Amino acid sequence: MPAVEAWLLGGPADGRFTHVEVDDDGSLPQAIVLPQSGAYLGARDHPSPPVQHRYLRCAGEVDPPTFRYDGPVPQDQ
């Protein structure tokens, strides 16, 4: 599947580029969900479970395409 590079603003991936898969006709999705996990020193010595974070595509034609952080995805979705 073809991919484009997109700019992520806000949230845990702030200021990073990532590859985003496009539809069969080359269109970008309106939202992407990125799982992210972390490890913490101290009380926990193992990674916490991944949390999914949602980024919504900004309106207008931006090059590179830009997605703005919308918050974590509720665990029940």
N, CA, C and O atoms as a GROMACS GRO file, in nm:
protein
  308
    1MET      N    1   0.085  -0.116   0.000
    1MET     CA    2   0.000   0.000   0.000
    1MET      C    3   0.090   0.123   0.000
    1MET      O    4   0.184   0.129   0.080
    2PRO      N    5   0.065   0.221  -0.086
    2PRO     CA    6   0.145   0.344  -0.087
    2PRO      C    7   0.131   0.420   0.044
    2PRO      O    8   0.029   0.410   0.113
    3ALA      N    9   0.233   0.496   0.077
    3ALA     CA   10   0.230   0.576   0.200
    3ALA      C   11   0.287   0.714   0.170
    3ALA      O   12   0.366   0.731   0.077
    4VAL      N   13   0.247   0.810   0.251
    4VAL     CA   14   0.305   0.944   0.245
    4VAL      C   15   0.360   0.976   0.383
    4VAL      O   16   0.323   0.911   0.481
    5GLU      N   17   0.448   1.074   0.392
    5GLU     CA   18   0.494   1.119   0.522
    5GLU      C   19   0.404   1.231   0.571
    5GLU      O   20   0.370   1.322   0.495
    6ALA      N   21   0.365   1.224   0.697
    6ALA     CA   22   0.277   1.325   0.755
    6ALA      C   23   0.342   1.380   0.881
    6ALA      O   24   0.421   1.312   0.947
    7TRP      N   25   0.308   1.502   0.914
    7TRP     CA   26   0.360   1.573   1.030
    7TRP      C   27   0.259   1.559   1.143
    7TRP      O   28   0.139   1.580   1.122
    8LEU      N   29   0.305   1.524   1.263
    8LEU     CA   30   0.217   1.506   1.378
    8LEU      C   31   0.239   1.621   1.476
    8LEU      O   32   0.353   1.650   1.514
    9LEU      N   33   0.130   1.686   1.519
    9LEU     CA   34   0.139   1.799   1.612
    9LEU      C   35   0.064   1.767   1.741
    9LEU      O   36  -0.050   1.722   1.738
   10GLY      N   37   0.130   1.791   1.854
   10GLY     CA   38   0.069   1.768   1.985
   10GLY      C   39   0.078   1.622   2.025
   10GLY      O   40   0.113   1.536   1.944
   11GLY      N   41   0.047   1.594   2.149
   11GLY     CA   42   0.045   1.457   2.198
   11GLY      C   43   0.183   1.394   2.208
   11GLY      O   44   0.283   1.465   2.200
   12PRO      N   45   0.188   1.263   2.226
   12PRO     CA   46   0.316   1.196   2.249
   12PRO      C   47   0.407   1.192   2.126
   12PRO      O   48   0.527   1.168   2.139
   13ALA      N   49   0.354   1.215   2.007
   13ALA     CA   50   0.436   1.210   1.886
   13ALA      C   51   0.462   1.350   1.831
   13ALA      O   52   0.490   1.364   1.711
   14ASP      N   53   0.454   1.452   1.913
   14ASP     CA   54   0.464   1.591   1.869
   14ASP      C   55   0.591   1.618   1.788
   14ASP      O   56   0.702   1.582   1.827
   15GLY      N   57   0.569   1.682   1.674
   15GLY     CA   58   0.680   1.725   1.591
   15GLY      C   59   0.748   1.616   1.512
   15GLY      O   60   0.857   1.639   1.460
   16ARG      N   61   0.691   1.501   1.502
   16ARG     CA   62   0.754   1.390   1.431
   16ARG      C   63   0.687   1.366   1.297
   16ARG      O   64   0.571   1.400   1.276
   17PHE      N   65   0.764   1.308   1.209
   17PHE     CA   66   0.710   1.259   1.083
   17PHE      C   67   0.679   1.112   1.099
   17PHE      O   68   0.748   1.041   1.172
   18THR      N   69   0.576   1.064   1.032
   18THR     CA   70   0.546   0.922   1.029
   18THR      C   71   0.488   0.888   0.894
   18THR      O   72   0.431   0.974   0.826
   19HIS      N   73   0.501   0.763   0.855
   19HIS     CA   74   0.440   0.716   0.731
   19HIS      C   75   0.293   0.685   0.757
   19HIS      O   76   0.260   0.620   0.856
   20VAL      N   77   0.206   0.732   0.669
   20VAL     CA   78   0.062   0.709   0.680
   20VAL      C   79   0.016   0.642   0.551
   20VAL      O   80   0.040   0.694   0.442
   21GLU      N   81  -0.050   0.527   0.564
   21GLU     CA   82  -0.099   0.458   0.446
   21GLU      C   83  -0.217   0.532   0.386
   21GLU      O   84  -0.301   0.587   0.458
   22VAL      N   85  -0.223   0.532   0.254
   22VAL     CA   86  -0.332   0.598   0.183
   22VAL      C   87  -0.430   0.494   0.130
   22VAL      O   88  -0.397   0.376   0.122
   23ASP      N   89  -0.551   0.540   0.093
   23ASP     CA   90  -0.651   0.451   0.034
   23ASP      C   91  -0.607   0.408  -0.105
   23ASP      O   92  -0.505   0.453  -0.157
   24ASP      N   93  -0.685   0.318  -0.166
   24ASP     CA   94  -0.654   0.271  -0.300
   24ASP      C   95  -0.649   0.383  -0.403
   24ASP      O   96  -0.576   0.374  -0.502
   25ASP      N   97  -0.726   0.491  -0.379
   25ASP     CA   98  -0.726   0.604  -0.472
   25ASP      C   99  -0.623   0.712  -0.434
   25ASP      O  100  -0.619   0.818  -0.496
   26GLY      N  101  -0.540   0.685  -0.332
   26GLY     CA  102  -0.436   0.778  -0.293
   26GLY      C  103  -0.479   0.881  -0.191
   26GLY      O  104  -0.403   0.974  -0.163
   27SER      N  105  -0.598   0.868  -0.133
   27SER     CA  106  -0.648   0.965  -0.035
   27SER      C  107  -0.597   0.931   0.105
   27SER      O  108  -0.586   0.814   0.143
   28LEU      N  109  -0.566   1.036   0.180
   28LEU     CA  110  -0.526   1.018   0.320
   28LEU      C  111  -0.647   0.992   0.408
   28LEU      O  112  -0.756   1.040   0.376
   29PRO      N  113  -0.632   0.917   0.518
   29PRO     CA  114  -0.743   0.899   0.611
   29PRO      C  115  -0.770   1.029   0.686
   29PRO      O  116  -0.682   1.115   0.693
   30GLN      N  117  -0.889   1.043   0.742
   30GLN     CA  118  -0.923   1.161   0.822
   30GLN      C  119  -0.864   1.151   0.962
   30GLN      O  120  -0.842   1.253   1.028
   31ALA      N  121  -0.838   1.029   1.009
   31ALA     CA  122  -0.780   1.008   1.142
   31ALA      C  123  -0.684   0.891   1.137
   31ALA      O  124  -0.704   0.796   1.060
   32ILE      N  125  -0.579   0.897   1.218
   32ILE     CA  126  -0.489   0.784   1.234
   32ILE      C  127  -0.480   0.754   1.383
   32ILE      O  128  -0.493   0.844   1.466
   33VAL      N  129  -0.457   0.628   1.417
   33VAL     CA  130  -0.444   0.586   1.556
   33VAL      C  131  -0.307   0.521   1.570
   33VAL      O  132  -0.274   0.427   1.498
   34LEU      N  133  -0.228   0.572   1.664
   34LEU     CA  134  -0.093   0.521   1.688
   34LEU      C  135  -0.084   0.462   1.827
   34LEU      O  136  -0.110   0.532   1.925
   35PRO      N  137  -0.049   0.333   1.840
   35PRO     CA  138  -0.027   0.277   1.973
   35PRO      C  139   0.108   0.324   2.026
   35PRO      O  140   0.204   0.334   1.950
   36GLN      N  141   0.115   0.351   2.156
   36GLN     CA  142   0.240   0.392   2.216
   36GLN      C  143   0.251   0.334   2.354
   36GLN      O  144   0.153   0.330   2.429
   37SER      N  145   0.372   0.288   2.388
   37SER     CA  146   0.396   0.230   2.518
   37SER      C  147   0.522   0.293   2.576
   37SER      O  148   0.603   0.349   2.502
   38GLY      N  149   0.538   0.285   2.705
   38GLY     CA  150   0.658   0.340   2.767
   38GLY      C  151   0.704   0.252   2.881
   38GLY      O  152   0.627   0.172   2.935
   39ALA      N  153   0.829   0.268   2.918
   39ALA     CA  154   0.885   0.198   3.034
   39ALA      C  155   0.921   0.304   3.137
   39ALA      O  156   0.965   0.413   3.101
   40TYR      N  157   0.903   0.272   3.260
   40TYR     CA  158   0.928   0.367   3.367
   40TYR      C  159   1.026   0.308   3.467
   40TYR      O  160   1.018   0.189   3.499
   41LEU      N  161   1.116   0.389   3.516
   41LEU     CA  162   1.211   0.344   3.618
   41LEU      C  163   1.146   0.360   3.754
   41LEU      O  164   1.059   0.444   3.774
   42GLY      N  165   1.190   0.279   3.847
   42GLY     CA  166   1.136   0.291   3.983
   42GLY      C  167   1.043   0.176   4.014
   42GLY      O  168   1.084   0.060   4.012
   43ALA      N  169   0.918   0.208   4.043
   43ALA     CA  170   0.823   0.105   4.087
   43ALA      C  171   0.796   0.001   3.980
   43ALA      O  172   0.769  -0.115   4.012
   44ARG      N  173   0.803   0.041   3.852
   44ARG     CA  174   0.777  -0.055   3.745
   44ARG      C  175   0.904  -0.076   3.664
   44ARG      O  176   0.971   0.020   3.625
   45ASP      N  177   0.937  -0.201   3.638
   45ASP     CA  178   1.054  -0.229   3.556
   45ASP      C  179   1.015  -0.294   3.423
   45ASP      O  180   1.100  -0.350   3.354
   46HIS      N  181   0.888  -0.285   3.388
   46HIS     CA  182   0.840  -0.342   3.262
   46HIS      C  183   0.754  -0.237   3.190
   46HIS      O  184   0.699  -0.147   3.254
   47PRO      N  185   0.743  -0.248   3.059
   47PRO     CA  186   0.663  -0.149   2.986
   47PRO      C  187   0.516  -0.152   3.027
   47PRO      O  188   0.462  -0.258   3.059
   48SER      N  189   0.455  -0.038   3.027
   48SER     CA  190   0.312  -0.032   3.052
   48SER      C  191   0.240  -0.079   2.925
   48SER      O  192   0.301  -0.080   2.818
   49PRO      N  193   0.113  -0.119   2.934
   49PRO     CA  194   0.042  -0.163   2.814
   49PRO      C  195   0.031  -0.049   2.713
   49PRO      O  196   0.024   0.068   2.752
   50PRO      N  197   0.030  -0.081   2.584
   50PRO     CA  198   0.019   0.026   2.484
   50PRO      C  199  -0.113   0.102   2.497
   50PRO      O  200  -0.217   0.043   2.528
   51VAL      N  201  -0.107   0.230   2.473
   51VAL     CA  202  -0.225   0.316   2.471
   51VAL      C  203  -0.236   0.371   2.330
   51VAL      O  204  -0.136   0.417   2.273
   52GLN      N  205  -0.355   0.367   2.273
   52GLN     CA  206  -0.373   0.418   2.138
   52GLN      C  207  -0.407   0.567   2.145
   52GLN      O  208  -0.490   0.610   2.225
   53HIS      N  209  -0.342   0.644   2.057
   53HIS     CA  210  -0.363   0.788   2.051
   53HIS      C  211  -0.414   0.824   1.913
   53HIS      O  212  -0.366   0.773   1.812
   54ARG      N  213  -0.515   0.914   1.908
   54ARG     CA  214  -0.578   0.951   1.781
   54ARG      C  215  -0.528   1.088   1.735
   54ARG      O  216  -0.517   1.182   1.814
   55TYR      N  217  -0.498   1.098   1.606
   55TYR     CA  218  -0.459   1.224   1.541
   55TYR      C  219  -0.557   1.249   1.427
   55TYR      O  220  -0.582   1.159   1.346
   56LEU      N  221  -0.612   1.370   1.420
   56LEU     CA  222  -0.708   1.407   1.316
   56LEU      C  223  -0.640   1.494   1.212
   56LEU      O  224  -0.560   1.581   1.245
   57ARG      N  225  -0.674   1.469   1.087
   57ARG     CA  226  -0.615   1.545   0.977
   57ARG      C  227  -0.663   1.690   0.980
   57ARG      O  228  -0.782   1.716   0.996
   58CYS      N  229  -0.571   1.784   0.964
   58CYS     CA  230  -0.604   1.927   0.961
   58CYS      C  231  -0.670   1.959   0.827
   58CYS      O  232  -0.636   1.901   0.724
   59ALA      N  233  -0.763   2.052   0.831
   59ALA     CA  234  -0.834   2.092   0.710
   59ALA      C  235  -0.740   2.167   0.617
   59ALA      O  236  -0.643   2.230   0.661
   60GLY      N  237  -0.770   2.161   0.487
   60GLY     CA  238  -0.691   2.234   0.389
   60GLY      C  239  -0.576   2.150   0.335
   60GLY      O  240  -0.541   2.045   0.389
   61GLU      N  241  -0.520   2.197   0.229
   61GLU     CA  242  -0.408   2.128   0.167
   61GLU      C  243  -0.278   2.177   0.232
   61GLU      O  244  -0.239   2.292   0.213
   62VAL      N  245  -0.214   2.092   0.306
   62VAL     CA  246  -0.088   2.126   0.372
   62VAL      C  247   0.017   2.028   0.322
   62VAL      O  248  -0.010   1.909   0.308
   63ASP      N  249   0.136   2.078   0.294
   63ASP     CA  250   0.244   1.991   0.248
   63ASP      C  251   0.363   2.008   0.342
   63ASP      O  252   0.422   2.116   0.342
   64PRO      N  253   0.400   1.910   0.419
   64PRO     CA  254   0.341   1.777   0.421
   64PRO      C  255   0.205   1.777   0.493
   64PRO      O  256   0.175   1.870   0.568
   65PRO      N  257   0.124   1.673   0.470
   65PRO     CA  258  -0.004   1.664   0.540
   65PRO      C  259   0.019   1.669   0.691
   65PRO      O  260   0.118   1.617   0.742
   66THR      N  261  -0.074   1.733   0.762
   66THR     CA  262  -0.058   1.754   0.906
   66THR      C  263  -0.177   1.694   0.981
   66THR      O  264  -0.292   1.710   0.941
   67PHE      N  265  -0.146   1.624   1.090
   67PHE     CA  266  -0.247   1.566   1.177
   67PHE      C  267  -0.228   1.626   1.316
   67PHE      O  268  -0.116   1.633   1.365
   68ARG      N  269  -0.337   1.669   1.380
   68ARG     CA  270  -0.332   1.730   1.513
   68ARG      C  271  -0.385   1.629   1.616
   68ARG      O  272  -0.482   1.558   1.591
   69TYR      N  273  -0.319   1.627   1.730
   69TYR     CA  274  -0.353   1.532   1.838
   69TYR      C  275  -0.496   1.552   1.886
   69TYR      O  276  -0.539   1.665   1.910
   70ASP      N  277  -0.570   1.441   1.902
   70ASP     CA  278  -0.708   1.445   1.949
   70ASP      C  279  -0.724   1.374   2.084
   70ASP      O  280  -0.834   1.374   2.141
   71GLY      N  281  -0.619   1.316   2.136
   71GLY     CA  282  -0.625   1.251   2.267
   71GLY      C  283  -0.620   1.100   2.259
   71GLY      O  284  -0.624   1.042   2.151
   72PRO      N  285  -0.610   1.036   2.374
   72PRO     CA  286  -0.607   0.890   2.376
   72PRO      C  287  -0.742   0.833   2.337
   72PRO      O  288  -0.847   0.892   2.362
   73VAL      N  289  -0.738   0.716   2.275
   73VAL     CA  290  -0.861   0.645   2.238
   73VAL      C  291  -0.911   0.573   2.364
   73VAL      O  292  -0.834   0.501   2.427
   74PRO      N  293  -1.038   0.592   2.404
   74PRO     CA  294  -1.090   0.521   2.521
   74PRO      C  295  -1.067   0.370   2.507
   74PRO      O  296  -1.079   0.313   2.399
   75GLN      N  297  -1.034   0.307   2.618
   75GLN     CA  298  -0.999   0.163   2.617
   75GLN      C  299  -1.113   0.075   2.570
   75GLN      O  300  -1.087  -0.037   2.524
   76ASP      N  301  -1.238   0.120   2.578
   76ASP     CA  302  -1.352   0.035   2.541
   76ASP      C  303  -1.383   0.043   2.392
   76ASP      O  304  -1.481  -0.018   2.348
   77GLN      N  305  -1.304   0.114   2.312
   77GLN     CA  306  -1.330   0.123   2.167
   77GLN      C  307  -1.246   0.025   2.091
   77GLN      O  308  -1.255   0.018   1.969
   0.00000   0.00000   0.00000
